[in-house]
Amino acid sequence: MNDTAIRDGVTPAEVASYLRRHPAFLHDYPDLALTLLPPREEGKTTSLASYQLDVLRDKNRDLGRRLTELVNIANENEQLVQRVHALNISLMREATLAGSVRRVVAGLREDFSTAFVRLVLLHADPELPAADWLIVQPQGAQALPEFTEFLRNGEPLCGRLQPDKLDFLFGTHAEEVRSAALLALEDGGAQLGLLAIGSADANRFHPGMGTLFLELIAETVSAGIARFPAHG
């Protein structure tokens, strides 16, 4: 018999399980409380009651930290929802495609505190402004081979973009963009373009991050652009 088993064949894990199911065990056998040896720091002695109190304090501190984290996450989510709502309202008030795209880029620059916002549209419009943040590709998605897989998938892409994508979107600023979020824009299955948000912080956008907020932005921007039919 090894040291991890009790003589009658009952394992320590089974003893622990039994005690968890019978928390009043020591009340019926108080002498055991005097013989049990609770964990202790080197050079210090402690009673079972003191040890239990320390454990409860540690659990309370952990619960307090988790509660604080949940409250912070809830506050952040509330702010994000408010931003999407504000963007939605502002786009509804715009009467032109040019005004809508300006509103989108200005809003995202403010929300993400970055100048690296790029909007790619797959149709031309004479009213569209000439700006470094706007890329018009009237030939459609087939003229963007570096984004074929991304547009086919349609899901937000976060992290470090490949050099060809960075160069196309950000040009001379490509080396400054350490991470980015890429959003496909579509309406009823029709591809409208894509939206890119870049950051100088390599950890700002990463593959494991939540994308719900980004998906809401993509849907809002897509709806705002789709209000205006394409024309040359």
MOGIDA-V408896 format. One record per helix or strand. SS is the DSSP state (helix for helix, strand for strand). FROM is the first residue (numbers start at 0). TO is the last residue. Records with the same first field share a line. If there is no record, write none. Layout:
BEGIN
SS=FROM-TO / FROM-TO
END
This chain:
BEGIN
strand=4-4 / 10-10 / 116-120 / 133-135 / 156-158 / 178-186 / 189-198
helix=11-20 / 24-27 / 29-34 / 47-92 / 96-111 / 140-142 / 144-152 / 162-175 / 211-225
END
